[in-house]
Amino acid sequence: MTWEGFPINSKCQRVSKKNSKESRLRALKIISEIRKELKEKYKFIHKLVGSATRNTIVKDPDNHYDLDFQLILTHNSKNELDDPTAIKKDFLKAINKFKKLNEKVEDSTTAITLRHRKNNKNVYSIDFVIIKGLNNPSEIIRRNGNNLYTWNQLKDYNSVFNKFNIMTAEQKEDVCNNYIIPRKCKVKKKPASEQISSTEIFIQEINNYT
């Protein structure tokens, strides 16, 4: 059996937009809740990024997948952006407040991750990263060795995204179905210490393809 030109099996399954609808709606719901919760201090826009925007989401061997969102702080909250540690704590507290009983919130180096479980198994996770969009280039909150958070310049991959954007529909389908997805499946089978991010895979495969 194939799905858009790529074999489906129990170990590596592509997740369609339809099948990821639940997680997308959940993400939008919690974003709406934290926006209301933090409206007196922060104004932000949200942006779905990563694999979901290219329809290249893949489940891992445990049948779990993830979505990535940027929460981009705007100029209306500029007076509240001097303390990234406080900002991260505020957003972490808000997300924890609105999590469901079957959800767990984790704080990592850059992201706040909401894990959604069913029958004691992780079904999907949503990663939220906080971006300061006032500068060019933008900056992202990252934890340092002292367990404090600082603003760090966001890596600029615009040249790679531009290469992808100017491709024909047929080329995009080819590179996604026959290069990016198989590479992601191969990487997901490796030990965690040997895996690379979906962004790194995308960059490498687009550069190799063009």
MIMIVEX-339527 format. One record per atom (N, C-alpha, C): x, y, z; residue in one letter. Coordinates in steps of 0.2 Angstrom, whole numbers, padded with zeros to 4 digits, always signed. Example, Ala and Ser with C-alpha at 12.3 -4.5 7.8 and 13.67 -1.06 7.14 Angstrom:
# MIMIVEX-339527
+0066-0028+0039A
+0062-0022+0039A
+0066-0016+0039A
+0064-0011+0035S
+0068-0005+0036S
+0064+0000+0039S
# end
This chain:
# MIMIVEX-339527
+0004-0006+0000M
+0000+0000+0000M
+0004+0006+0000M
+0002+0011-0004T
+0006+0018-0004T
+0002+0023-0002T
+0005+0029+0000W
+0002+0035+0001W
+0006+0040-0002W
+0003+0043-0007E
+0006+0049-0011E
+0013+0046-0013E
+0014+0040-0016G
+0020+0038-0018G
+0025+0035-0013G
+0023+0035-0007F
+0028+0032-0002F
+0025+0026+0002F
+0028+0021+0003P
+0026+0015+0006P
+0024+0017+0013P
+0018+0014+0016I
+0016+0014+0022I
+0018+0008+0026I
+0021+0008+0032N
+0021+0002+0036N
+0020+0004+0043N
+0020-0001+0048S
+0019+0001+0055S
+0025+0005+0058S
+0030+0005+0055K
+0036+0008+0058K
+0037+0015+0056K
+0035+0017+0050C
+0036+0023+0048C
+0030+0025+0044C
+0026+0029+0047Q
+0020+0031+0043Q
+0019+0039+0043Q
+0018+0041+0037R
+0017+0048+0035R
+0010+0050+0038R
+0010+0056+0041V
+0003+0059+0044V
+0001+0064+0039V
-0005+0063+0037S
-0009+0068+0032S
-0011+0074+0036S
-0013+0079+0033K
-0016+0085+0036K
-0023+0083+0039K
-0026+0078+0036K
-0033+0076+0039K
-0031+0072+0046K
-0026+0068+0046N
-0025+0064+0052N
-0021+0068+0057N
-0019+0074+0056S
-0016+0078+0061S
-0021+0084+0063S
-0027+0083+0061K
-0032+0089+0062K
-0033+0089+0070K
-0033+0084+0074E
-0034+0084+0081E
-0029+0088+0084E
-0023+0087+0083S
-0017+0090+0086S
-0017+0098+0084S
-0018+0099+0077R
-0018+0106+0075R
-0024+0110+0079R
-0030+0107+0080L
-0035+0111+0083L
-0033+0112+0091L
-0030+0106+0094R
-0028+0107+0101R
-0023+0113+0101R
-0018+0113+0097A
-0013+0118+0097A
-0016+0125+0097A
-0021+0126+0092L
-0024+0133+0091L
-0028+0134+0098L
-0031+0129+0101K
-0035+0130+0107K
-0031+0133+0112K
-0025+0129+0114I
-0021+0131+0119I
-0018+0138+0118I
-0016+0140+0111I
-0013+0146+0110I
-0018+0152+0111I
-0024+0150+0110S
-0030+0155+0111S
-0030+0157+0119S
-0030+0151+0123E
-0030+0152+0130E
-0024+0155+0133E
-0018+0154+0131I
-0013+0157+0134I
-0012+0165+0131I
-0015+0166+0125R
-0015+0173+0123R
-0019+0177+0128R
-0025+0174+0129K
-0030+0178+0134K
-0026+0179+0141K
-0023+0173+0143E
-0020+0173+0150E
-0015+0178+0151E
-0011+0179+0145L
-0005+0184+0145L
-0006+0190+0142L
-0012+0192+0140K
-0013+0198+0136K
-0011+0204+0139K
-0010+0205+0146E
-0008+0211+0149E
-0001+0212+0149E
+0003+0207+0147K
+0010+0207+0147K
+0013+0206+0140K
+0010+0202+0136Y
+0013+0200+0130Y
+0008+0200+0124Y
+0010+0202+0119K
+0006+0202+0112K
+0010+0197+0108K
+0007+0192+0105F
+0011+0188+0100F
+0007+0185+0094F
+0010+0184+0089I
+0006+0180+0084I
+0009+0173+0084I
+0006+0168+0081H
+0008+0161+0081H
+0009+0159+0073H
+0014+0155+0073K
+0015+0152+0066K
+0017+0145+0066K
+0013+0141+0062L
+0015+0134+0061L
+0021+0133+0057L
+0026+0130+0059V
+0032+0129+0055V
+0034+0122+0055V
+0039+0120+0051G
+0042+0114+0050G
+0038+0109+0046G
+0038+0103+0047S
+0036+0097+0043S
+0029+0098+0041S
+0025+0101+0046A
+0017+0101+0045A
+0016+0106+0039A
+0020+0111+0038T
+0019+0116+0032T
+0020+0113+0026T
+0024+0107+0026R
+0026+0104+0019R
+0023+0097+0018R
+0018+0095+0023N
+0015+0089+0023N
+0020+0083+0023N
+0025+0084+0027T
+0030+0079+0028T
+0031+0076+0035T
+0025+0076+0039I
+0025+0073+0046I
+0026+0066+0045I
+0030+0063+0050V
+0031+0056+0050V
+0031+0054+0057V
+0027+0048+0058K
+0027+0045+0065K
+0033+0042+0067K
+0035+0042+0073D
+0041+0038+0075D
+0039+0031+0076D
+0044+0026+0078P
+0042+0019+0079P
+0037+0018+0084P
+0036+0023+0089D
+0031+0022+0094D
+0024+0025+0092D
+0023+0027+0086N
+0017+0029+0083N
+0015+0036+0085N
+0021+0040+0087H
+0020+0047+0089H
+0022+0052+0084H
+0019+0058+0084Y
+0022+0063+0079Y
+0021+0070+0083Y
+0024+0075+0080D
+0024+0081+0083D
+0023+0087+0078D
+0021+0093+0081L
+0020+0099+0077L
+0024+0104+0080L
+0026+0109+0076D
+0030+0115+0079D
+0027+0121+0077D
+0027+0125+0083F
+0024+0132+0082F
+0029+0137+0085F
+0029+0143+0081Q
+0033+0149+0084Q
+0028+0154+0087Q
+0029+0156+0093L
+0025+0161+0096L
+0030+0168+0096L
+0028+0172+0091I
+0032+0178+0089I
+0029+0184+0093I
+0033+0186+0098L
+0032+0192+0102L
+0032+0198+0098L
+0027+0203+0098T
+0027+0209+0094T
+0029+0215+0098T
+0029+0221+0094H
+0031+0227+0097H
+0027+0229+0103H
+0021+0227+0103N
+0016+0229+0108N
+0018+0226+0115N
+0022+0221+0115S
+0025+0219+0121S
+0032+0220+0122S
+0035+0225+0119K
+0042+0227+0119K
+0045+0228+0126K
+0041+0231+0130N
+0043+0233+0136N
+0044+0227+0141N
+0041+0222+0139E
+0041+0216+0143E
+0046+0211+0141E
+0051+0213+0136L
+0055+0208+0133L
+0063+0208+0136L
+0064+0211+0141D
+0071+0212+0144D
+0073+0206+0148D
+0068+0202+0150D
+0070+0196+0154D
+0067+0190+0151D
+0071+0186+0147P
+0069+0180+0143P
+0068+0174+0148P
+0071+0174+0154T
+0070+0169+0159T
+0063+0170+0162T
+0061+0176+0163A
+0054+0177+0166A
+0049+0176+0160A
+0050+0178+0154I
+0046+0176+0148I
+0044+0169+0148I
+0050+0165+0148K
+0049+0158+0147K
+0045+0155+0153K
+0046+0157+0159K
+0042+0155+0165K
+0035+0157+0164K
+0033+0163+0162D
+0026+0165+0161D
+0023+0160+0156D
+0026+0159+0150F
+0023+0155+0145F
+0022+0148+0148F
+0027+0145+0151L
+0027+0138+0154L
+0021+0138+0159L
+0021+0143+0163K
+0015+0142+0168K
+0008+0143+0165K
+0008+0147+0160A
+0001+0147+0156A
-0001+0141+0153A
+0004+0138+0150I
+0003+0131+0146I
+0001+0126+0151I
+0004+0126+0157N
+0003+0121+0162N
-0004+0122+0165N
-0006+0128+0165K
-0013+0130+0168K
-0018+0127+0163K
-0017+0127+0157F
-0023+0125+0152F
-0022+0118+0149F
-0017+0114+0152K
-0016+0107+0150K
-0022+0103+0152K
-0023+0097+0149K
-0028+0093+0151K
-0025+0087+0155K
-0029+0083+0158L
-0027+0078+0163L
-0023+0073+0159L
-0024+0072+0153N
-0020+0067+0149N
-0014+0070+0145N
-0012+0076+0148E
-0007+0080+0144E
-0001+0081+0149E
+0005+0082+0147K
+0011+0083+0151K
+0015+0089+0147K
+0017+0094+0151V
+0021+0099+0149V
+0028+0099+0151V
+0033+0099+0146E
+0040+0099+0147E
+0043+0105+0145E
+0049+0107+0148D
+0053+0113+0147D
+0059+0110+0144D
+0061+0112+0138S
+0068+0110+0136S
+0072+0116+0134S
+0078+0115+0131T
+0082+0121+0130T
+0079+0127+0126T
+0075+0125+0121T
+0072+0130+0118T
+0064+0130+0118T
+0062+0124+0118A
+0054+0123+0117A
+0051+0122+0123A
+0044+0123+0123I
+0040+0121+0128I
+0036+0116+0125I
+0036+0109+0127T
+0032+0104+0124T
+0026+0102+0127T
+0021+0101+0124L
+0014+0099+0126L
+0013+0092+0124L
+0014+0086+0128R
+0013+0080+0126R
+0006+0077+0127R
+0002+0075+0122H
-0004+0072+0123H
-0004+0065+0122H
-0008+0062+0127R
-0007+0054+0128R
-0014+0051+0128R
-0015+0045+0125K
-0021+0041+0125K
-0019+0034+0127K
-0023+0031+0131N
-0021+0024+0133N
-0014+0024+0136N
-0012+0029+0139N
-0005+0029+0142N
+0001+0029+0137N
-0001+0031+0131K
+0004+0031+0126K
+0004+0038+0123K
+0010+0041+0121N
+0011+0047+0118N
+0008+0047+0111N
+0003+0051+0109V
+0000+0051+0103V
+0003+0057+0098V
+0004+0063+0101Y
+0007+0068+0098Y
+0010+0073+0103Y
+0014+0077+0100S
+0017+0082+0105S
+0017+0089+0101S
+0016+0094+0104I
+0016+0101+0101I
+0022+0105+0104I
+0027+0107+0100D
+0032+0111+0102D
+0031+0119+0101D
+0032+0123+0106F
+0031+0130+0106F
+0038+0133+0107F
+0040+0137+0103V
+0046+0141+0104V
+0044+0148+0104V
+0048+0152+0108I
+0046+0159+0109I
+0051+0163+0105I
+0049+0168+0101I
+0053+0172+0096I
+0052+0179+0097I
+0057+0183+0097K
+0057+0190+0097K
+0057+0193+0090K
+0052+0195+0088G
+0051+0197+0081G
+0053+0204+0079G
+0055+0208+0084L
+0057+0215+0083L
+0063+0216+0080L
+0068+0211+0080N
+0074+0213+0076N
+0075+0209+0070N
+0079+0211+0066N
+0081+0207+0060N
+0088+0205+0060N
+0090+0199+0061P
+0086+0193+0061P
+0083+0193+0068P
+0078+0188+0068S
+0074+0187+0074S
+0078+0183+0079S
+0076+0183+0086E
+0080+0180+0091E
+0075+0175+0094E
+0078+0169+0097I
+0074+0164+0100I
+0077+0163+0107I
+0072+0162+0112I
+0074+0160+0119I
+0077+0154+0119I
+0083+0153+0122R
+0087+0147+0123R
+0090+0147+0130R
+0090+0141+0133R
+0093+0140+0140R
+0100+0139+0140R
+0104+0143+0144N
+0111+0142+0145N
+0113+0137+0150N
+0120+0137+0151G
+0122+0132+0156G
+0121+0134+0163G
+0119+0140+0164N
+0117+0142+0171N
+0109+0141+0173N
+0106+0137+0168N
+0099+0136+0169N
+0095+0143+0168N
+0098+0148+0165L
+0094+0154+0164L
+0093+0155+0156L
+0089+0159+0154Y
+0087+0159+0147Y
+0090+0166+0144Y
+0092+0166+0138T
+0094+0172+0135T
+0092+0172+0128T
+0092+0178+0125W
+0090+0179+0118W
+0096+0177+0113W
+0094+0172+0108N
+0099+0170+0104N
+0097+0171+0097N
+0102+0173+0092Q
+0100+0174+0085Q
+0097+0168+0082Q
+0091+0169+0079L
+0088+0163+0075L
+0092+0162+0069L
+0094+0155+0067K
+0098+0154+0061K
+0093+0156+0055K
+0097+0158+0050D
+0093+0161+0044D
+0094+0155+0039D
+0088+0152+0037Y
+0088+0147+0032Y
+0084+0149+0026Y
+0083+0156+0025N
+0079+0159+0020N
+0081+0156+0013N
+0088+0156+0012S
+0090+0154+0005S
+0088+0147+0004S
+0088+0142+0009V
+0085+0136+0007V
+0078+0135+0006V
+0074+0139+0010F
+0067+0139+0009F
+0065+0143+0002F
+0069+0147+0000N
+0068+0150-0006N
+0069+0145-0012N
+0074+0141-0011K
+0075+0136-0016K
+0069+0131-0017K
+0066+0130-0011F
+0060+0125-0011F
+0054+0129-0014F
+0054+0135-0012N
+0048+0139-0014N
+0047+0140-0022N
+0053+0140-0025I
+0053+0142-0032I
+0053+0135-0036I
+0053+0130-0033M
+0052+0123-0036M
+0045+0123-0039M
+0044+0119-0045T
+0038+0117-0047T
+0034+0112-0043T
+0028+0112-0043A
+0024+0107-0039A
+0026+0100-0040A
+0028+0098-0046E
+0031+0091-0047E
+0037+0090-0043E
+0042+0095-0043Q
+0048+0095-0040Q
+0047+0094-0032Q
+0043+0099-0030K
+0041+0098-0023K
+0039+0091-0020K
+0034+0089-0024E
+0031+0082-0023E
+0037+0077-0023E
+0041+0077-0028D
+0047+0073-0029D
+0052+0073-0023D
+0054+0079-0021V
+0059+0079-0016V
+0056+0078-0009V
+0049+0079-0008C
+0046+0077-0002C
+0045+0070-0001C
+0042+0067-0007N
+0040+0060-0006N
+0046+0055-0007N
+0051+0057-0011N
+0056+0052-0013N
+0063+0054-0009N
+0064+0059-0006Y
+0070+0061-0003Y
+0069+0063+0005Y
+0065+0067+0006I
+0064+0070+0013I
+0061+0064+0017I
+0055+0062+0015I
+0051+0057+0019I
+0056+0051+0020I
+0058+0047+0015P
+0063+0042+0016P
+0068+0043+0021P
+0071+0049+0021R
+0077+0051+0025R
+0075+0051+0032R
+0069+0054+0033K
+0066+0055+0040K
+0065+0048+0043K
+0062+0044+0039C
+0061+0037+0042C
+0067+0033+0044C
+0072+0034+0040K
+0079+0031+0041K
+0081+0034+0047K
+0081+0040+0048V
+0084+0044+0054V
+0080+0042+0061V
+0073+0041+0060K
+0069+0039+0066K
+0071+0032+0069K
+0074+0028+0065K
+0076+0021+0067K
+0082+0021+0071K
+0086+0027+0070K
+0092+0027+0074K
+0092+0028+0081K
+0097+0027+0085P
+0097+0029+0092P
+0096+0037+0093P
+0093+0039+0098A
+0092+0046+0099A
+0098+0050+0098A
+0104+0048+0101S
+0110+0051+0100S
+0113+0052+0093S
+0110+0048+0088E
+0112+0049+0081E
+0107+0052+0077E
+0102+0054+0080Q
+0096+0057+0076Q
+0098+0065+0074Q
+0095+0067+0069I
+0096+0074+0067I
+0089+0077+0067I
+0088+0084+0067S
+0081+0087+0067S
+0078+0086+0060S
+0072+0087+0059S
+0068+0087+0053S
+0071+0093+0049S
+0072+0099+0052T
+0075+0105+0049T
+0081+0103+0045T
+0086+0100+0049E
+0092+0098+0046E
+0091+0094+0040E
+0087+0089+0041I
+0085+0084+0035I
+0083+0088+0029I
+0078+0093+0030F
+0075+0097+0025F
+0081+0101+0021F
+0085+0104+0025I
+0090+0108+0022I
+0095+0104+0018I
+0097+0098+0021Q
+0102+0094+0017Q
+0099+0091+0011Q
+0093+0089+0011E
+0090+0086+0005E
+0088+0091+0000E
+0086+0097+0002I
+0085+0103-0003I
+0091+0105-0006I
+0097+0106-0002N
+0103+0107-0005N
+0106+0102-0010N
+0105+0096-0008N
+0107+0090-0013N
+0103+0090-0019N
+0097+0092-0018Y
+0092+0091-0024Y
+0093+0096-0029Y
+0095+0102-0027T
+0095+0108-0032T
+0102+0109-0034T
# end
